[in-house]
């Protein structure tokens, strides 16, 4: 028999028993179903239910259902929240290097990190990836770097600039491929204006096609 995968893998910082969900018959104390308030690693307050603390924790781990288990107080805004703070709060292991890197790149401002805290509900690998990718697409479509700032960053450090512009992890080899394909900041801006969700690999492929077209005289 396999263990059920937890929908909510969050660290519980505090749990407090509250009032009864409904009145029980006198003398039936063991069957009293109580509300419990849980403070999680993101400092959000949840309400859940259980007869005992262990029951309440199990219900919490089953995830949000907007009825018995739900967030009743959002995460407070933290003006000093760093990506490393967030990674540690969510207890993301070093082995999960992909999501750690994506959080560093996509959540690259304190506002974005705080937004993530309030956009994610249940915390597990699947949920975090889903919310991150939704936010990435939104930023690429509606909150892209200005042309002027991108050009300035590109002149200073093209690898870093492309990584921020495409919200992707970029290594020097990929940058060399971009450069060898005739990639420039002007081309990146052009491509992104036409297709905001274009990936860097797609941009390299398009630049290579254009270079081949020029070389063949078309």
N, C-alpha and C positions, 0 to 999 in steps of 0.2 A: 504494500500500500504506500503510495507516494504522499508526501505532505502537501497540503493545500498551499498554493503560492499566496502570500499576503498581498492584498491590494495596497495596503498602507504599511510601509516599512519604516515609518518615522520613529525617531527616538522620542520617548515621552519624558518631559522634564518634570511634570507635576500632574497629579490626578486627585480630584476632590469629589467625595460623594455629596450629592445634592438631595433634593426632595424626592419623594416617591412618584413614580409615573402615574400610578392610580392607587387608590386606597385598597388595602388588603384586609381580609377578615382578621379579627382580633386573635392573637395567639399564633398567627401564621407568619412569624417574622422571617423565617428562612426563605419564604417565597416572595419577599418584598423586592419589587423591581424599582431600582432607583436610577435617576439621571446622574451622570458623572460628567464633570468638566475636566478636560485634558488640555494641558499646555504642551505643544509640540516643539520640535527643535527650531522651527521658524518663529517661535513665540506667538503662534496663533492659538486661539482658544476654541476647542471643539466641545460639542455636547454629544454624549452617547449614553447608552443605557446598560444596565447589568444588575444581577442580584448581588454579585460580589465584584471586587476590583478585577479579579482575573477574567470574569465574564465581560466587563466593560472594555478591558484591553482587547479581548478577542473580537468584540463587535467593532471596535475602532479599527483593528487590523483588517477587517472585512471591507473597509473603505466607506467613502461617503455615499449616502443614499438620499440626502436632502430631507429625511424624515427623522429617524432615530439618531443618525450620525451625520453631523454637519458642522461647518465652521460658524461660530457665533461671533467671533472677534477676529478681524484680519490681522496679518502681520504688521506691526507698527513700522513706519518708515524709518530706515536707518541711514543717515547721511554718510556714514563711514563704512558702509558694507562693501567689502572687497569680494572678488571672485573666489579667492582662497577661503575667506570666511564662509561663503555660501557652500563651497565644496565640503568644508569641514562640518558645517551645521547639518548637511544632508548625509554625512558619513559616506561619501563616495570614495571607494577604495582606489589606490594607485593603479590597480589592475584595470579599472574602468577608464583607461586613458583617453578613449575617444570622446566620451561625454565630458570628461574634465576639460579637454582641449576645446570642445565646442562651447562650453560655458564661458571659458576665458575669452573666446573670440566673439561670440554672439552677444553675450552680456557684458559689453565693454564699457558701460557707464554705470554709475551708481543708480541712476533712474531705471535703467533696464534691469538691473539686479533686483531692485525692489519690486518692479513690475512682475518679474518672474515669481517672486515670493507670493504674490497675490493672484497670479494666473493659475499656478499649479494647485491642485486640490489634493488628491491622493499622491503620495510620494513613493514611486518605485521606478525602476529603470525605464520601463515602457512609457510611463506617463511623462517623465522628465524629458525624454527624447521627443515625444510628440509635442509638448508645449514649446520646447526649444526651437523645433523646426517651424512651428506655426509662427512664433515670434520672429524668426529669421526671415521668413517670407514677407511678413508685414513690414519689417524694417527695410528690406531690399526694395519693396514696392513704394513705400510711403515715407521713409525716413533715411533716404540714401545720403551719403556724404555730398556736400556741395562740390561742384566742379572745381572751384577755386581751392578748397581745402584738400581735395584729392590730389590735385596737381602739386600743391605745396608739399604734401607728404611724400608723393612719388619722387620728387626731386631730392628730398632728404634721405628717404629709405624706400625704394620701390617694392621690396619684398613685404615690408610691413604695410605699406599703403595698399597693395593689392589684397592682402589678407583682410584688412579692415573693409575695403571696398566691396569684396565678394563675400565677406563674412565666412571665410574658409581658412583652414590651416594651410599655410603655404611654406614649402621648403625651397632651398636655393636651387635645387635641380628643376623643380617645376617652373621657377622664375626663369632659369636658363632656356627652358623649352618655350616659354612665352616670348622671351627676347629673340631667340633664334627664329621664331615664326614671324618676326617683324612687329611684335607687340609693343605698343607705346601707351602712354596715359591717354592720348587722344583717341586711340582705338578702343580702349577700355570704356571711356565715357560714351563713345558712339554706340558700342554694343549694349551697354547698360540702359541707354535711353530707349533703344529699340526693344530690348528684352530684359527687364529688370531682374528676372530670376535666373538669368544665364549663369552657369557655373564657369569657373576658370578653365576647366578642361574644354568645355564647349567654346569658350572664347579663343583658346589656343588652336582648336581645330578650325574655327572660322578664319583666324589669322593665317594659318597654314594654307587653307584653300585659296585665300586671296593672294598669298605670295606665289602659289603655283600658277594661278591665273595670270599674274603679272609676268612670271617667267616664261609662260607659253604664248604670251602675246595677246591674251584675251582681256 
